[in-house]
Structure formats: C-alpha cells, structure tokens
Amino acid sequence: KQLPAMQDSNDVEMVKSAIEMVKELKIHANEAEAIINSSFEQQDKLLQMINLRLRDIQHLEDANAAIVQKRRAIREHGRRMVSKAEVMVNKSITSGTKVAGRESRITLAGDQRRCRIHELKNSEGTSQPVYKMHISEI
C-alpha cells in the first residue's frame, strides 16, 4: 500500500529499503515454509510408524485371543473326558518318573522297559475303595 506513495514521492532510499524488507520477508517465508514441510513429512513418518505398531498390536491381540480360546477348549475337553488310568510303555521309562492316575500316583524306583502301568481299585474289607498303581510286563 505504501509502495506507490513512496514511488510518487521519489524517495529512492525509502523504496530501496521497502524492497529489501520485502526480499527479507520472502526469504523468511521460504524458510518457514521449509520448516513446515519438514514438520509435515516428520508427522507423516510418525503416523506411518503408529499405524504399523497398531497393526502389530492388533495381530498380537488376535493371536492372544486365539491362544486363550484354544486353552479354554482344551480345558473344557479335559473336563468332559474321563482320563484312562493306564500307560503303555513300548520303549523305556526312567526312574524318578511320576505317573498319576485319577485316584493314585506312583514314582518309579527303577528304569522300566515294555510295561503297562495302570490303576487298580481294591475294595476288599474296607468301606472305601483303595486305589494303587500297578506295573505289569507286556
């Protein structure tokens, strides 16, 4: 607005200073634009990283939900199924191995080969049945 008035007044120094001020403002505007553009680029990179992490989190949550569901199904299956109190050993089983049935358990004192370990119920002469593990050869 003041530039035409300055030109009409023929004040060359004032016009030169105004032109220099405009050039400086243009330089500052270009620098500010570069800073804003770099900020937008950095913001885009951060947004990409956030989206990547969100996808990773979603994938892990889905995997965790599948594992929880599988564990729940295994637990439910275990509750419905009655375990068979018998173990068949075709090769060998080492001493110290613990074998547990529904009502009794045994810790092997020595190595065993090709045997059958099963739970026996003995109710002779007592009001409550007595369970024990029995090892027999195959």
C-alpha positions as CSV (number, residue, x, y, z in Angstrom):
1,K,0.0,0.0,0.0
2,Q,2.8,2.4,0.8
3,L,5.0,1.5,-2.2
4,P,3.0,3.6,-4.8
5,A,3.1,6.5,-2.4
6,M,6.8,6.1,-2.0
7,Q,7.4,5.9,-5.7
8,D,5.3,9.1,-6.2
9,S,7.4,10.9,-3.6
10,N,10.6,10.0,-5.5
11,D,12.3,8.9,-2.2
12,V,14.7,6.3,-3.7
13,E,16.1,5.2,-0.3
14,M,12.7,4.6,1.1
15,V,11.8,2.5,-1.9
16,K,15.1,0.5,-1.7
17,S,14.6,-0.2,2.0
18,A,11.0,-1.3,1.3
19,I,12.2,-3.6,-1.5
20,E,14.9,-5.1,0.8
21,M,12.3,-5.6,3.5
22,V,10.0,-7.5,1.1
23,K,13.0,-9.6,0.0
24,E,13.8,-10.4,3.6
25,L,10.2,-11.3,4.3
26,K,10.1,-13.5,1.3
27,I,13.3,-15.3,2.5
28,H,11.8,-15.8,6.0
29,A,8.6,-17.0,4.4
30,N,10.5,-19.6,2.3
31,E,12.4,-20.7,5.4
32,A,9.2,-21.0,7.4
33,E,7.6,-23.0,4.5
34,A,10.6,-25.4,4.5
35,I,10.3,-25.9,8.3
36,I,6.5,-26.5,7.9
37,N,7.1,-29.0,5.1
38,S,9.7,-30.9,7.1
39,S,7.3,-31.0,10.1
40,F,4.6,-32.4,7.8
41,E,7.0,-35.0,6.5
42,Q,8.0,-36.0,10.1
43,Q,4.3,-36.1,11.1
44,D,3.6,-38.5,8.1
45,K,6.5,-40.7,9.1
46,L,5.3,-40.8,12.7
47,L,1.8,-41.6,11.5
48,Q,3.1,-44.5,9.4
49,M,5.0,-45.8,12.4
50,I,1.9,-45.5,14.6
51,N,-0.2,-47.4,12.1
52,L,2.4,-50.1,11.8
53,R,2.5,-50.5,15.6
54,L,-1.3,-50.6,15.7
55,R,-1.4,-53.4,13.1
56,D,1.2,-55.2,15.2
57,I,-0.8,-54.8,18.3
58,Q,-4.0,-56.0,16.5
59,H,-2.1,-59.0,15.2
60,L,-0.8,-59.9,18.7
61,E,-4.2,-59.4,20.2
62,D,-5.8,-61.7,17.6
63,A,-3.1,-64.3,18.3
64,N,-3.6,-64.0,22.0
65,A,-7.3,-64.4,21.7
66,A,-6.8,-67.5,19.6
67,I,-4.5,-68.9,22.2
68,V,-6.9,-68.1,25.0
69,Q,-9.7,-69.7,23.1
70,K,-7.6,-72.8,22.4
71,R,-6.6,-73.1,26.0
72,R,-10.3,-72.8,27.0
73,A,-11.3,-75.5,24.6
74,I,-8.6,-77.8,25.9
75,R,-9.7,-77.2,29.5
76,E,-13.3,-77.9,28.5
77,H,-12.3,-81.0,26.7
78,G,-10.4,-82.2,29.8
79,R,-13.4,-81.6,32.0
80,R,-15.7,-83.6,29.7
81,M,-13.3,-86.5,29.1
82,V,-12.7,-89.1,31.7
83,S,-9.0,-90.0,31.7
84,K,-7.9,-93.6,31.2
85,A,-5.8,-94.6,34.1
86,E,-3.3,-96.6,32.0
87,V,0.1,-96.0,30.4
88,M,1.7,-98.3,27.9
89,V,5.5,-98.1,27.7
90,N,6.8,-99.5,24.4
91,K,10.5,-98.4,24.8
92,S,11.7,-97.4,28.2
93,I,10.8,-95.1,31.1
94,T,13.4,-93.8,33.5
95,S,13.5,-93.9,37.3
96,G,12.0,-90.9,39.1
97,T,9.3,-90.5,36.5
98,K,5.9,-89.7,38.1
99,V,2.8,-91.4,36.7
100,A,-0.5,-90.2,38.0
101,G,-4.0,-91.7,37.6
102,R,-7.3,-90.3,38.7
103,E,-7.0,-91.6,42.3
104,S,-3.4,-92.6,42.8
105,R,0.1,-91.9,41.6
106,I,3.5,-93.6,41.6
107,T,7.1,-92.5,41.3
108,L,9.2,-95.2,39.5
109,A,12.1,-96.5,41.6
110,G,13.9,-98.0,38.7
111,D,14.0,-98.0,34.9
112,Q,11.2,-99.9,33.2
113,R,11.0,-101.3,29.7
114,R,8.0,-102.5,27.7
115,C,5.5,-102.4,30.5
116,R,1.9,-101.3,31.3
117,I,1.2,-99.1,34.3
118,H,-2.4,-98.9,35.3
119,E,-4.6,-98.0,38.3
120,L,-6.3,-100.8,40.3
121,K,-9.2,-100.4,42.6
122,N,-9.2,-102.7,45.7
123,S,-12.3,-102.6,47.8
124,E,-11.9,-105.8,49.8
125,G,-12.6,-105.4,53.5
126,T,-12.9,-101.7,53.6
127,S,-15.8,-99.3,53.3
128,Q,-13.9,-97.0,50.9
129,P,-12.1,-98.4,47.9
130,V,-8.3,-98.2,47.8
131,Y,-6.5,-97.3,44.6
132,K,-3.0,-98.1,43.7
133,M,-0.8,-98.1,40.6
134,H,0.3,-101.5,39.3
135,I,3.2,-102.2,36.9
136,S,3.0,-105.3,34.7
137,E,5.2,-106.6,31.9
138,I,3.8,-106.6,28.3
